[in-house]
C-alpha cells in the first residue's frame, strides 16, 4: 500500500513542479546517452588472451582515449556472458552480488579464425560461436553459421568512466554531471557521471517479452512512439495502465521468441535502467514500402539498455526453446522456491482486521459458509504505533493464543514487516539497530531519515550481510514476542517507500555498507529484505520448515525467496484484465509465485467484478483477497447468496486442483518452468499465439481464458494447434485445435480446457483448508489426444518441511495411457515417501466407444473388474469405486467393446 492520502498525480513533463515520478526526459544520464555522440569503439584484437574462464581483450574509444576491458565467457548450459569494465578504474565499480546463485561452469574457448578484422571464438559444444569485430567494435553470437544476436550493432556502447570530483563545479555543464535536481530534491553524485549502455540486435525476431514490472501487455511495445520501459522500483499507488514507467519490482531479463528459437538477454544491473525496443521492419520505417517488398526484409528487434551506474554484465541465454531458456535462467539466478502447500491455498487479507475478535469472526465466517481458506493476514494497524515485531496490546492482547486458535484448524496468520523503523529512542529494537550500525546513512555520514507509516523513520541497510543476519534473528520465537511457528511474513513498502523522498523513495546519494551509494543497488533493496525475512523464518525452525514470505519489491533471483504480488491495484475491469499480462510477464522472467489482489486494493468492486476476479485469481499462482482502509468490507459472503455461491464454487475448485498446482511448483522448483505460461511457451511454432495475453496455459495441460469484461454473454477462446484436441473441463465436450471458439458464458462460467494428451490429478473435495484437502482421495482425468495417448505426473511430499530435499522424502508418479492401458509408475528413481494417497476415480475423455469391461491390475494382487459408466454424447468413461494407492504400481486395462 502506498501513502493513500496523496492523490494520483498525472505526469506532466513540462511542469516538473507537480510531477511525482520522473519520465525519461527528466533523467540526466538517459538524456546524455540518447543525445550524445555515437562513440566508435575499436576492439584491440592483438590484446586477446584466452583465460581459464573465457577470453579477454581491450576496447579503445579513440576520441576520449577510454580503454575498456571486455571479458567473454561461454557456459556449459548454452549461455554467453559479456562483461565490460574500465581497464583501470580509479576505484572499483559496483558489481551486483548475491543474485547469481554461483559461478557458471565456463568452457575453454578456442580462437577458431583470426584476421585483422575479426576473431571467431568457439568451444566444445561446437554449435555456437562468438565473433568479435575490430572496427567498429561489435560482438556476434552465432548458432551454426547464423548470426542470432549482435552486441553493439548500432554502436550505442556507452561507458562513463569514474572521475575524481573537480575542485569546484565551474560551468553549468560540469555542474549538471555531478549534481541533478528534480523538484526540490538535489542528488549529489559522489563519483560523477558513471552511466553505461549498449544495444543488441536480435536477428529474425519480431516478438519480445519480459523486463517486468509494468502495467502493460505481455509483448513489449515499440518505444519510438513514447517512453522507454523503466526499471526503477517505486511505490506507485493506483498505477496508470498501459504505462512503461517503473513499478515495485524489476527483472532485467528480456525474452525474444520466434517459431524456431527462443533467446534471452539478462542485463545484470541494479541501478536505474531504461530499455528501448525498436521492431523492424515496422510501420515507423516502412510506411512507403510496398507490402511485397517488406516481407523480404528479415525482421529484427533492436534493444537498447541504459543504466545509471555499475558495469556492463549481460548473459545471453541461447535456448533454443522456451523450456531450455527457463532452465538456463534458473541455473543462473535460482529456481522458484517450493512453497509450503498452505501458501497455494486462499489468503484473506485487509488493511486492517480490527482486533482478535474480528479475526476470529472472519475465520468462523469461512467455516459457516463452507468456503475453504488457509491464511488470514494482519496489516500495519496490528502493531504498537507502527513498530514492527510488536502487537497493539489493546487490540491483540493474546497474539499467540490467536495463532493457536487458527492452528487448531490448521490455518496460519501472516503479519506485515516493513523495512522502515520508527525513530524512537525508547524502543529497544530501534536502539539495537542504531548501535549495531544497521541503518542506511545519508551523504554526510549521519543516519538517513525519511517519513513513512510510523512518521519519521530510519531504514535498515539490508545490503549489509550483518544487518540481514540481525534482522533474521528478530524473527526468533524468543525475540519476537507473541509469535509462534504458524506465523508467516509479508514485506511491504520495500522499494523502499519514503513518503518525503524523491519519487517517494530513498535519495540516490544515501550510503550503504561498503560506502556504496544507494543509486548502485536501488533495485536490490526489496530483494535483500525478502532474503533476510526468508532466512529468518528458516532459522526460526532450525532449517527444517519451508518459509512463506510475500514481498512487494523484487529483483532477479527473488523467486528463490517466496512470492510477489502486483501491488496497489484498483477495483475496475481494466485492472482485472491487465493482471493477466502482468503475471505472465513475471512468469516468463522467473517470478513464478505471483498474484494480484483479488477485487482490487482500492475502491469497491461491483459484485459481478468481484466474482469474475475470484474466477481469474483462482487460476493464478498466488491467490489473495486484499482491500484498503476506507473500502467497504468484502468477505465473500457479504454480497448475497448468489455471489457467495459463485465465489465458494471457484475457491473449492482451486482446492480440488491443488495436487496439480503443487506438482507444477515442484516442476518450477526443479526445472525453472513456470506454472503460468503464455500460449507460445507450449506452442512455440504457432505464430497466432505470440501476441495472446488474455488467456494462458496452467502447466502443459490446462488452458484458461478468464472472463474480464462486464455483462458478456460469450467470449472468444483461441484453441491452438490444428492437430490438438481440447476438452471443456465443465462439459467434457471435445473441440479441435487451430481455431477460435465462441463460447457462451454466464456468471458461473470459467472457461478452462484440458489438452488432449494430458493427465490431471485433482482432490475429490476441497476440505476447509489445505491440510484437510491433503487427506482426501484423488480423481484423475485422462484426456486422450488424437492417437489415444496421454500422460501426466503427480508430486507428493509432506507439504511443509525440507525433508523432500534433505531426505528425498517425496513421491513423484507418472500416469500414462497407451493402447487402452492406464499405467501408474514411478516418474523418478529418487524419492521415498510413505503416502497414503489413493486414487478413487478415473475419467477418460475422448474414448470413442463403450468398453466391454474395465480390469484393474495391482502388483502382487489378483485382477479385478471395476464399475464404470460411459457417456456416449461426450465420449467419456468414468471408472469409480477404486482404492488404488498412488505410491504403488498398478494399471487399468480398458477392454474394447
C-alpha positions in Angstrom: 0.0 0.0 0.0 1.2 3.5 -0.8 0.5 6.7 1.0 -3.2 6.7 0.2 -3.9 10.2 1.3 -1.9 11.5 -1.7 -3.9 11.9 -4.9 -2.9 10.1 -8.0 -0.8 12.7 -9.8 -0.9 12.6 -13.6 2.6 13.1 -15.1 3.1 16.4 -17.0 6.7 16.6 -18.2 6.5 20.4 -18.9 5.7 21.1 -15.3 8.1 19.2 -13.1 6.8 21.0 -10.1 3.6 19.0 -9.9 5.1 15.7 -11.2 5.7 13.0 -8.6 7.5 10.5 -10.8 10.2 11.1 -13.4 9.9 10.4 -17.1 12.9 9.6 -19.2 13.4 13.3 -20.2 13.8 14.2 -16.5 16.8 11.8 -16.2 20.2 13.3 -17.0 22.1 10.1 -17.8 19.3 9.0 -20.2 19.4 12.3 -22.0 23.2 12.2 -22.3 23.2 8.8 -23.9 20.3 9.4 -26.2 21.6 12.8 -27.3 25.3 12.0 -27.1 27.6 11.2 -29.9 27.8 7.6 -31.2 31.2 6.6 -29.9 33.2 4.4 -32.2 35.0 1.7 -30.1 37.7 -0.5 -31.5 38.4 -4.0 -30.4 42.2 -4.3 -30.0 42.4 -7.9 -31.3 46.1 -8.1 -30.5 45.3 -7.8 -26.8 43.3 -11.1 -26.9 44.1 -13.5 -24.1 42.3 -16.9 -23.7 41.9 -17.4 -20.0 40.6 -20.2 -17.7 37.2 -18.6 -17.8 37.0 -17.5 -21.4 38.6 -14.6 -23.3 39.6 -11.0 -22.6 40.6 -8.2 -24.8 40.7 -4.4 -24.7 38.4 -1.9 -26.3 39.5 1.6 -27.2 37.4 4.7 -27.8 39.9 6.9 -29.8 38.2 10.3 -29.2 38.1 10.1 -25.4 41.1 7.7 -25.2 39.0 5.5 -22.9 40.2 1.9 -22.6 37.7 -0.7 -21.5 38.2 -4.4 -20.7 35.9 -6.9 -22.4 35.6 -10.4 -21.0 33.6 -13.1 -22.8 32.8 -16.5 -21.3 30.7 -19.4 -22.7 29.0 -21.5 -20.1 28.1 -25.2 -20.2 24.4 -24.6 -20.4 24.4 -22.7 -23.7 24.8 -19.2 -22.3 27.3 -16.5 -23.2 28.4 -13.8 -20.7 29.6 -10.4 -21.8 31.3 -8.3 -19.2 32.8 -4.8 -19.8 34.5 -2.7 -17.1 37.1 0.1 -17.2 40.6 -1.3 -17.8 42.0 0.8 -14.9 39.2 2.4 -12.9 40.2 4.9 -10.2 38.2 2.7 -7.8 36.1 -0.5 -8.1 32.8 -0.1 -9.9 29.7 -1.8 -8.3 29.0 -5.3 -9.4 25.7 -6.9 -8.4 26.3 -9.5 -5.7 24.0 -12.3 -4.4 21.7 -12.5 -7.4 23.6 -15.2 -9.4 23.5 -18.5 -7.4 27.0 -19.5 -8.2 29.8 -19.0 -10.8 28.5 -20.7 -14.0 30.7 -23.5 -15.3 32.8 -21.9 -18.1 34.0 -23.6 -21.2 37.5 -23.2 -22.6 37.5 -21.1 -25.7 39.4 -21.6 -28.9 40.3 -18.8 -31.4 39.0 -20.6 -34.5 39.5 -17.9 -37.1 41.6 -14.8 -36.8 42.2 -11.9 -39.2 42.9 -8.2 -38.8 39.2 -7.6 -38.9 37.8 -10.2 -36.6 38.3 -13.1 -34.3 35.9 -16.1 -34.0 35.8 -18.0 -30.7 34.3 -21.5 -30.4 34.0 -24.0 -27.6 33.5 -27.7 -27.2 29.8 -28.0 -27.9 30.6 -26.7 -31.4 27.2 -25.3 -32.4 27.6 -21.8 -31.1 30.4 -19.2 -31.7 31.2 -15.7 -30.8 32.7 -13.3 -33.4 34.4 -10.1 -32.3 34.9 -7.4 -35.0 37.7 -4.9 -34.7 36.1 -1.7 -36.1 33.6 -0.6 -35.5 33.6 -3.0 -32.5 30.7 -5.4 -32.3 30.2 -8.9 -31.0 28.1 -11.5 -32.7 26.7 -14.7 -31.2 26.2 -17.4 -33.9 24.4 -20.7 -34.0 25.8 -23.0 -36.7 26.7 -20.1 -39.0 23.7 -17.9 -38.5 24.1 -14.7 -36.5 21.4 -14.6 -33.8 22.4 -11.6 -31.8 24.8 -8.7 -32.3 26.0 -6.7 -29.3 26.7 -3.0 -30.1 25.2 -3.5 -33.5 24.2 0.2 -33.7 27.3 1.5 -31.9 25.5 2.6 -28.8 28.1 1.2 -26.4 28.5 3.9 -23.7 30.7 3.8 -20.6 31.3 6.9 -18.5 34.5 6.4 -16.5 34.7 7.2 -12.8 36.4 10.5 -12.0 37.7 12.4 -9.0 35.4 15.3 -8.2 36.5 18.6 -9.7 37.8 21.1 -7.2 34.8 23.3 -8.0 31.9 23.0 -10.3 32.8 25.9 -12.7 30.4 25.7 -15.5 26.8 24.6 -15.8 27.6 21.5 -17.9 30.1 20.1 -15.4 27.8 21.0 -12.5 24.9 19.0 -14.1 27.1 16.0 -14.4 27.8 16.0 -10.6 24.5 17.3 -9.3 21.0 16.7 -10.5 17.8 18.4 -9.3 14.2 17.0 -9.6 11.5 19.1 -7.9 13.0 20.2 -4.6 15.4 17.2 -4.4 19.1 17.6 -5.1 21.1 14.5 -5.9 24.9 14.8 -5.4 26.8 12.2 -7.4 29.9 11.1 -5.4 31.5 9.6 -8.5 30.2 11.9 -11.1 28.6 10.6 -14.3 29.0 6.8 -14.4 26.3 5.6 -16.7 26.6 2.7 -19.1 24.6 1.4 -22.0 24.6 -0.8 -25.1 22.4 -2.1 -27.8 21.6 -5.6 -29.0 20.2 -6.6 -32.4 18.1 -9.7 -32.2 18.1 -11.1 -35.8 14.9 -12.6 -37.1 12.8 -11.8 -34.1 9.7 -9.6 -34.0 8.3 -10.5 -30.6 10.0 -9.7 -27.3 8.7 -10.0 -23.7 9.7 -9.6 -20.1 11.5 -6.8 -18.2 8.7 -6.5 -15.6 7.2 -4.8 -13.7 5.0 -2.7 -15.9 1.2 -2.4 -16.1 1.3 -3.3 -19.8 0.6 -6.0 -22.3 2.8 -9.2 -22.5 4.5 -8.4 -25.8 6.8 -5.3 -25.3 5.8 -2.4 -27.5 8.0 -0.4 -29.8 9.2 2.5 -27.7 9.8 5.0 -30.6 6.3 6.4 -30.0 6.7 7.1 -26.3 8.6 6.3 -23.2 11.2 3.6 -22.8 10.5 0.8 -20.3 11.8 2.0 -17.0 13.3 -0.4 -14.3 13.3 1.6 -11.1 11.5 0.2 -8.1 8.9 2.7 -6.9 5.8 2.8 -4.6 3.1 3.8 -7.2 -0.4 4.0 -5.8 -3.2 3.0 -8.2 -0.7 3.0 -11.1 -1.5 4.1 -14.6 -2.4 1.3 -17.0 -0.5 0.6 -20.3 2.4 2.5 -18.9 6.1 1.8 -19.2 7.0 3.7 -16.0 8.6 1.7 -13.2 6.6 -0.1 -10.6 7.5 -2.1 -7.4 10.0 -4.6 -8.8 12.5 -5.1 -11.7 13.7 -8.2 -13.5 16.2 -7.1 -16.3 15.5 -10.2 -18.4 14.2 -9.8 -22.0 12.9 -12.8 -23.8 12.7 -12.9 -27.6 10.7 -15.6 -29.4 10.2 -16.8 -33.0 8.9 -20.1 -34.3 12.2 -21.9 -34.2 14.1 -20.2 -31.4 13.8 -18.5 -28.0 16.6 -16.2 -26.9 17.1 -14.2 -23.7 19.2 -11.2 -22.7 19.8 -10.8 -18.9 21.2 -7.3 -18.1 22.6 -7.7 -14.5 22.4 -4.2 -13.2 20.6 -2.9 -10.1 20.8 0.9 -10.8 18.1 2.8 -12.6 17.7 1.3 -16.0 15.8 2.0 -19.2 15.0 -0.3 -22.1 14.2 0.9 -25.6 12.7 -1.6 -28.1 12.6 -1.0 -31.9 11.0 -3.5 -34.1 11.8 -3.5 -37.8 10.6 -3.7 -40.4 7.9 -1.6 -38.8 5.4 1.0 -39.8 7.7 3.6 -38.4 10.3 2.8 -41.1 8.4 1.3 -43.9 5.3 3.3 -44.3 6.1 3.8 -48.0 7.4 0.3 -48.8 5.1 -1.9 -50.8 3.9 -5.0 -48.7 5.6 -7.5 -51.1 9.0 -5.9 -50.7 8.5 -5.6 -47.0 8.1 -9.3 -46.5 11.6 -9.9 -47.9 13.3 -7.9 -45.2 14.3 -10.2 -42.4 12.7 -8.9 -39.2 14.9 -7.8 -36.3 14.4 -6.2 -32.9 16.9 -3.7 -31.6 17.0 -3.4 -27.8 18.9 -0.6 -26.1 19.7 -0.9 -22.4 20.8 2.2 -20.5 21.8 2.1 -16.7 22.9 4.8 -14.4 25.9 3.1 -13.0 27.8 -0.2 -12.4 29.4 -2.3 -15.2 28.0 -3.9 -18.3 27.3 -7.5 -17.3 24.9 -9.4 -19.5 24.2 -13.0 -20.2 22.8 -14.2 -23.5 20.6 -17.3 -23.0 20.6 -19.3 -26.2 17.6 -21.6 -25.6 16.9 -23.0 -28.2 13.3 -23.4 -26.9 11.4 -21.7 -24.2 11.8 -24.6 -21.8 15.6 -24.7 -22.1 15.7 -20.9 -21.7 13.7 -21.1 -18.4 16.2 -23.7 -17.1 19.2 -21.6 -18.2 17.8 -18.6 -16.3 17.1 -20.7 -13.2 20.6 -22.1 -13.3 21.8 -18.5 -13.3 19.6 -16.8 -10.7 18.0 -19.7 -8.8 14.9 -21.9 -9.1 11.5 -20.9 -7.7 11.3 -21.9 -4.0 8.9 -24.8 -3.4 6.2 -23.1 -1.3 4.6 -24.8 1.6 1.2 -26.3 0.4 -0.8 -23.9 2.6 0.6 -20.9 0.6 -1.1 -22.2 -2.6 -4.5 -22.1 -0.8 -6.6 -19.0 -0.5 -5.4 -16.0 1.6 -7.8 -13.4 3.2 -6.3 -10.0 3.9 -7.4 -6.5 4.6 -5.9 -3.2 5.8 -6.9 -3.9 8.5 -8.7 -6.6 10.5 -9.5 -4.6 13.6 -8.7 -6.9 16.5 -8.6 -10.6 17.7 -12.4 -10.8 17.8 -12.6 -9.5 14.2 -10.0 -12.1 13.0 -11.9 -14.9 14.8 -15.2 -13.8 13.3 -13.8 -13.7 9.7 -12.2 -17.2 10.3 -15.6 -18.5 11.5 -17.4 -16.9 8.6 -15.4 -19.1 6.1 -16.4 -22.2 8.0 -20.0 -21.1 8.3 -20.2 -20.5 4.6 -18.3 -23.7 3.7 -15.6 -21.7 1.9 -12.0 -23.1 2.3 -9.1 -20.8 3.2 -5.7 -21.2 4.8 -4.3 -17.8 5.9 -5.6 -14.6 7.4 -3.4 -11.5 7.3 -2.8 -8.5 9.5 -1.7 -5.2 8.1 0.2 -2.3 9.9 -2.5 -1.5 12.4 -1.9 -4.7 14.4 1.4 -3.2 15.8 2.0 -0.8 18.6 2.3 2.5 16.8 3.7 1.0 13.6 6.6 -0.6 15.4 7.1 -3.9 13.5 7.7 -7.0 15.7 5.2 -5.6 18.2 1.5 -6.0 18.9 -1.1 -3.4 19.9 -1.9 -4.6 23.4 -5.5 -3.3 23.4 -6.4 -4.9 20.0 -4.3 -8.0 20.0 -3.7 -8.8 23.7 -3.2 -12.6 23.1 -1.5 -12.9 19.7 0.0 -16.4 20.5 -3.4 -17.5 21.6 -5.0 -16.2 18.3 -2.4 -18.1 16.3 -3.1 -21.3 18.3 -6.8 -20.8 17.7 -6.1 -20.7 14.0 -3.5 -23.5 14.1 -6.1 -25.9 15.7 -7.9 -25.6 12.4 -4.6 -26.0 10.6 -4.7 -22.3 9.5 -1.9 -19.7 9.6 -1.5 -16.0 10.4 0.6 -13.6 8.3 1.8 -10.2 9.6 3.4 -7.3 7.9 7.0 -6.2 8.4 8.2 -3.2 6.5 11.8 -2.0 6.2 11.4 1.4 7.9 11.9 1.5 11.7 10.1 4.2 13.7 12.6 6.7 15.1 12.1 6.1 18.8 15.0 6.3 21.3 12.9 4.4 23.9 12.2 1.4 21.6 14.9 -1.3 22.1 14.7 -2.6 18.6 15.4 0.9 17.2 18.3 1.5 19.5 19.7 -2.0 18.9 19.7 -1.4 15.2 21.2 2.1 15.6 24.0 0.8 17.9 24.7 -2.1 15.6 25.2 0.2 12.6 22.3 -1.4 10.7 20.8 1.8 9.2 21.4 3.4 5.8 23.3 6.7 6.1 22.9 10.0 4.2 25.7 11.5 2.2 27.0 13.4 5.2 27.5 10.2 7.2 24.5 10.6 9.5 21.7 8.1 9.7 19.3 8.6 6.8 15.8 9.8 7.9 12.6 9.5 5.9 8.9 9.6 6.5 6.7 6.5 6.3 3.8 5.0 8.2 5.2 5.5 11.7 6.2 9.1 10.9 9.9 9.9 10.9 11.8 6.6 10.4 15.2 5.1 9.8 15.8 2.5 7.1 17.6 -0.8 7.6 20.6 -1.4 5.3 19.7 -4.9 4.1 22.6 -4.8 1.6 24.8 -5.5 4.7 25.0 -9.2 5.5 25.4 -8.4 9.2 22.2 -6.3 9.1 20.4 -9.2 7.3 21.6 -11.6 10.0 20.5 -9.3 12.8 17.1 -8.9 11.1 16.7 -12.6 10.6 17.3 -13.2 14.3 14.4 -10.8 15.1 12.0 -13.5 13.9 13.2 -15.9 16.5 10.4 -17.1 18.8 12.2 -15.8 21.9 12.9 -12.4 20.4 9.5 -11.8 18.5 7.2 -11.9 21.5 3.7 -13.2 20.7 4.9 -15.1 17.6 4.5 -18.9 17.1 5.7 -21.3 14.3 2.5 -20.7 12.4 3.2 -17.0 11.9 4.5 -16.0 8.4 5.5 -12.7 7.0 4.7 -10.0 4.4 7.3 -7.4 3.3 5.6 -4.2 2.0 6.9 -0.7 1.2 10.3 -2.1 0.4 11.2 -0.3 -2.8 11.9 1.4 -0.4 8.9 3.8 0.0 9.9 7.1 1.6 7.0 9.5 1.6 9.1 12.6 1.6 11.8 11.4 -0.7 12.4 12.0 -4.4 9.8 10.0 -6.4 8.6 8.8 -2.9 11.8 6.7 -2.5 15.3 6.9 -1.0 17.7 9.6 -2.2 20.2 8.1 -4.6 23.1 9.6 -2.7 22.2 7.8 0.5 25.1 5.5 1.5 25.1 1.7 2.2 27.5 -0.7 3.7 30.9 -0.6 1.9 30.4 3.1 1.0 28.2 2.3 -2.0 25.7 4.9 -3.0 22.0 3.9 -3.0 21.9 4.6 -6.8 24.1 1.5 -7.4 21.8 -1.0 -5.7 18.4 0.6 -5.5 16.6 -2.2 -7.3 18.1 -4.8 -4.9 16.7 -3.2 -1.7 13.5 -5.2 -1.5 15.2 -8.4 -2.7 17.6 -8.1 0.3 14.8 -7.6 2.8 12.9 -10.6 1.3 16.1 -12.6 1.7 16.6 -11.6 5.3 13.0 -12.4 6.1 13.0 -15.8 4.5 16.3 -16.7 6.2 14.8 -15.5 9.5 11.8 -17.9 9.1 14.1 -20.8 8.1 16.4 -20.1 11.1 13.4 -20.0 13.4 12.6 -23.6 12.6 16.3 -24.7 12.8 16.3 -25.1 9.0 13.5 -27.8 8.9 10.5 -25.8 7.7 9.9 -24.0 4.4 9.3 -20.3 4.9 6.5 -18.2 3.3 7.2 -14.6 2.6 5.4 -12.3 0.3 7.3 -9.2 -1.0 6.1 -6.2 -3.0 9.5 -5.3 -4.3 11.7 -7.8 -6.1 14.6 -8.3 -8.4 16.0 -11.2 -10.5 16.5 -14.1 -8.0 13.5 -13.2 -5.8 11.9 -16.4 -7.0 14.2 -18.3 -4.6 12.7 -16.4 -1.6 8.9 -16.7 -2.0 6.0 -14.8 -3.6 5.3 -11.4 -5.0 2.2 -9.5 -5.9 1.3 -6.7 -8.3 0.8 -4.0 -5.6 -1.8 -1.3 -5.2 -4.3 -2.1 -8.0 -7.8 -0.7 -8.4 -11.3 -2.3 -8.3 -12.0 -1.9 -12.0 -12.4 -4.2 -15.0 -9.3 -2.7 -16.6 -7.1 -3.7 -13.7 -8.6 -7.2 -13.7 -7.7 -7.5 -17.4 -4.1 -6.2 -17.0 -3.4 -8.6 -14.1 -3.1 -11.4 -16.7 -0.3 -10.0 -18.9 1.4 -8.6 -15.7 1.5 -12.1 -14.2 2.6 -13.7 -17.5 5.5 -11.2 -17.7 6.6 -12.1 -14.2 6.3 -15.8 -15.0 8.5 -15.7 -18.1 11.2 -13.9 -16.1 11.4 -16.5 -13.3 9.0 -14.9 -10.8 6.6 -17.9 -10.8 4.8 -17.4 -7.5 2.9 -14.2 -8.3 -0.6 -12.9 -8.0 -2.8 -9.7 -8.0 -5.1 -8.5 -5.1 -8.5 -10.1 -5.8 -11.2 -7.4 -6.2 -8.6 -4.6 -6.5 -6.9 -3.0 -3.4 -8.6 0.4 -3.7 -12.2 1.3 -4.4 -15.2 -1.0 -4.1 -15.8 -3.7 -6.8 -19.4 -4.3 -8.0 -20.4 -7.9 -7.3 -20.0 -9.1 -10.9 -16.4 -7.8 -11.0 -15.7 -9.4 -7.6 -16.9 -12.8 -8.9 -15.0 -12.6 -12.1 -11.9 -11.6 -10.2 -12.2 -14.6 -7.9 -12.6 -16.8 -11.0 -9.5 -15.4 -12.6 -7.3 -15.4 -9.5 -8.3 -19.0 -8.6 -6.5 -19.9 -11.8 -3.3 -17.9 -10.9 -0.4 -18.9 -8.6 -0.8 -16.6 -5.6 -4.4 -16.2 -4.5 -5.2 -13.5 -2.0 -8.1 -11.2 -1.5 -7.0 -7.8 -0.1 -8.5 -4.3 0.3 -7.5 -0.9 1.6 -8.6 1.1 4.6 -11.7 3.0 3.7 -13.1 0.5 1.3 -16.2 -1.5 2.2 -15.7 -4.9 3.8 -15.8 -7.6 1.1 -15.5 -11.0 2.7 -17.1 -13.4 0.1 -20.4 -13.8 1.9 -21.3 -10.1 2.1 -22.9 -9.7 -1.4 -25.9 -12.1 -1.2 -26.2 -15.9 -1.6 -25.7 -15.9 -5.4 -22.3 -14.2 -5.2 -21.3 -16.3 -2.1 -22.2 -19.5 -4.0 -20.2 -18.4 -7.1 -17.1 -17.5 -5.0 -17.4 -20.7 -2.9 -17.5 -22.7 -6.1 -14.3 -21.3 -7.6 -12.4 -21.4 -4.3 -13.4 -25.1 -3.8 -12.4 -25.8 -7.4 -9.0 -24.2 -6.7 -8.6 -26.5 -3.7 -9.6 -29.6 -5.7 -6.9 -28.6 -8.3 -4.1 -28.2 -5.7 -2.5 -31.6 -6.4 -1.9 -30.3 -10.0 -0.7 -26.9 -8.8 1.6 -28.4 -6.3 3.1 -30.7 -9.0 3.6 -27.6 -11.2 5.5 -25.9 -8.4 7.7 -29.0 -8.0 8.4 -28.6 -11.7 9.2 -24.9 -11.4 11.5 -25.8 -8.4 13.4 -28.4 -10.4 13.3 -27.2 -14.0 12.5 -23.5 -13.9 9.3 -23.9 -15.9 6.6 -21.5 -14.6 3.2 -22.8 -13.7 1.6 -19.9 -15.6 2.7 -19.9 -19.3 1.9 -17.7 -22.3 0.4 -19.9 -25.0 3.6 -19.6 -27.1 5.6 -21.4 -24.4 3.6 -24.6 -25.1 3.0 -23.9 -28.8 6.3 -22.3 -29.8 5.7 -22.8 -33.6 2.2 -21.3 -33.6 2.5 -17.7 -34.8 -1.1 -17.0 -33.8 -0.2 -17.4 -30.1 2.7 -14.9 -30.0 0.6 -11.9 -29.0 -2.2 -13.5 -27.0 -2.3 -12.3 -23.4 -5.9 -12.7 -22.2 -5.6 -16.5 -21.9 -2.8 -18.8 -20.9 -1.7 -22.3 -20.0 -1.6 -23.6 -16.5 1.2 -26.1 -16.9 1.1 -28.1 -20.1 -2.4 -29.5 -19.6 -4.9 -26.7 -18.9 -5.8 -23.6 -20.9 -7.6 -20.8 -19.0 -9.4 -17.9 -20.5 -10.8 -15.8 -17.6 -13.8 -13.6 -18.3 -12.5 -10.0 -17.7 -15.3 -7.9 -19.3 -18.7 -6.9 -17.7 -22.0 -8.3 -18.7 -20.7 -10.5 -21.6 -22.7 -13.5 -23.0 -19.9 -15.0 -25.0 -16.1 -15.0 -25.1 -13.7 -15.9 -27.9 -11.1 -18.6 -27.0 -8.1 -19.5 -29.2 -7.6 -23.2 -29.1 -4.1 -23.6 -30.6 -2.6 -26.2 -32.9 -4.7 -27.9 -35.5 -3.5 -31.4 -34.5 -4.6 -31.0 -30.9 -7.9 -31.9 -29.2 -9.2 -29.7 -26.4 -11.8 -30.8 -23.8 -14.1 -28.3 -22.0 -13.4 -29.2 -18.3 -17.0 -28.5 -17.4 -19.0 -30.2 -20.2 -16.3 -32.7 -21.4 -17.1 -31.6 -24.9 -14.2 -32.1 -27.4 -13.0 -29.3 -29.7 -10.4 -29.4 -32.5 -7.4 -27.1 -32.1 -6.3 -24.5 -34.6 -9.4 -22.4 -34.3 -11.1 -19.7 -32.3 -14.1 -20.8 -30.4 -17.0 -18.6 -29.4 -18.1 -19.8 -26.0 -21.4 -18.8 -24.4 -20.9 -17.7 -20.8 -23.0 -17.0 -17.7 -21.8 -15.5 -14.4 -20.8 -19.1 -13.4 -18.7 -19.9 -16.4 -15.0 -20.1 -16.1 -13.6 -21.2 -19.5 -11.0 -23.9 -18.9 -9.9 -26.6 -21.4 -7.8 -29.7 -20.9 -5.4 -30.5 -23.6 -5.6 -33.9 -25.3 -2.6 -36.0 -24.3 -2.6 -34.9 -20.7 -3.5 -36.3 -17.3 -4.6 -34.0 -14.5 -4.9 -35.1 -10.8 -7.5 -33.4 -8.5 -8.7 -34.0 -5.0 -12.2 -35.4 -4.7 -13.2 -32.5 -2.4 -11.8 -29.2 -1.0 -11.9 -29.6 2.8 -11.7 -26.5 4.9 -8.0 -25.8 4.3 -5.1 -27.5 2.5 -4.3 -29.7 5.5 -7.8 -31.3 5.1 -7.6 -31.3 1.3 -4.3 -33.3 1.5 -6.1 -36.2 3.3 -8.8 -36.6 0.6 -8.7 -39.2 -2.2 -7.8 -38.2 -5.7 -9.6 -38.3 -9.0 -7.7 -38.5 -12.3 -8.8 -37.0 -15.6 -7.2 -38.6 -18.7 -7.7 -36.5 -21.8 -6.8 -38.6 -24.9 -5.1 -37.0 -27.9 -5.9 -38.0 -31.5 -3.6 -41.0 -31.1 -5.4 -42.2 -27.9 -2.4 -41.4 -25.8 -2.0 -39.3 -22.6 0.4 -38.8 -19.7 0.9 -36.6 -16.6 2.7 -36.5 -13.3 1.8 -36.1 -9.6 4.2 -34.9 -7.0 3.6 -35.5 -3.3 5.5 -34.7 -0.1 4.6 -33.6 3.5 3.7 -30.1 2.2 5.7 -28.1 4.7 9.3 -29.3 5.5 12.6 -29.5 3.7 12.6 -33.4 4.0 11.9 -33.6 0.3 15.3 -32.0 -0.2 17.3 -33.4 2.7 15.9 -36.9 2.9 14.4 -37.3 -0.5 11.1 -37.8 1.2 8.8 -37.3 -1.8 6.8 -39.3 -4.3 6.8 -38.5 -8.0 4.5 -40.7 -10.1 3.7 -40.8 -13.8 0.3 -41.8 -15.2 0.4 -42.8 -18.9 -2.3 -44.1 -21.1 -1.4 -46.1 -24.3 -3.5 -48.6 -26.3 -6.3 -48.6 -23.7 -4.0 -49.2 -20.7 -3.5 -46.6 -18.0 -0.3 -47.2 -16.0 0.8 -45.7 -12.7 4.6 -45.9 -12.4 7.4 -44.0 -10.6 8.5 -40.9 -12.6 11.8 -40.6 -10.8 14.4 -43.1 -9.5 14.7 -40.9 -6.4 12.3 -40.3 -3.6 10.7 -42.4 -0.9 7.6 -41.0 0.8 5.2 -43.1 2.7 2.0 -41.6 1.4 -1.5 -42.9 1.9 -3.0 -41.0 -1.0 -5.4 -43.1 -3.1 -7.0 -42.7 -6.5 -10.8 -43.1 -6.1 -11.9 -42.4 -9.7 -10.5 -42.2 -13.2 -12.3 -40.2 -16.0 -11.1 -40.8 -19.6 -12.1 -38.1 -22.1 -12.2 -38.9 -25.9 -12.8 -42.6 -25.6 -14.6 -43.4 -28.9 -16.7 -46.4 -27.9 -18.1 -48.0 -24.8 -15.7 -50.7 -23.4 -16.9 -54.2 -22.6 -15.0 -54.2 -19.3 -12.5 -52.4 -17.2 -9.9 -54.5 -15.4 -7.7 -53.3 -12.6 -4.3 -54.9 -12.0 -2.2 -54.1 -8.9 1.3 -55.6 -8.4 1.0 -58.7 -6.3 -2.8 -58.9 -6.3 -5.5 -60.6 -8.3 -7.0 -58.7 -11.3 -10.4 -57.2 -10.5 -13.2 -55.7 -12.5 -14.1 -52.1 -11.9 -17.5 -50.4 -12.1 -17.7 -47.9 -14.9 -20.1 -45.5 -16.7 -19.8 -44.5 -20.3 -21.4 -41.3 -21.6 -21.7 -41.6 -25.4 -22.7 -38.0 -26.1 -19.3 -36.8 -25.0 -17.2 -40.0 -25.3 -16.5 -40.0 -21.6 -15.6 -43.0 -19.4 -15.8 -42.8 -15.6 -14.3 -45.6 -13.5 -15.3 -45.2 -9.9 -15.1 -47.0 -6.5 -11.4 -47.5 -6.8 -8.9 -47.5 -4.0 -5.6 -47.5 -5.8 -2.6 -46.3 -3.8 -0.6 -43.7 -5.7 2.7 -45.0 -4.3 2.1 -48.4 -5.8 2.4 -49.6 -9.4 -0.9 -50.5 -11.0 -2.7 -50.4 -14.3 -6.2 -50.2 -15.6 -7.0 -52.1 -18.8 -9.9 -50.8 -20.8 -11.2 -53.7 -22.9 -12.8 -52.6 -26.2 -16.5 -53.3 -26.6 
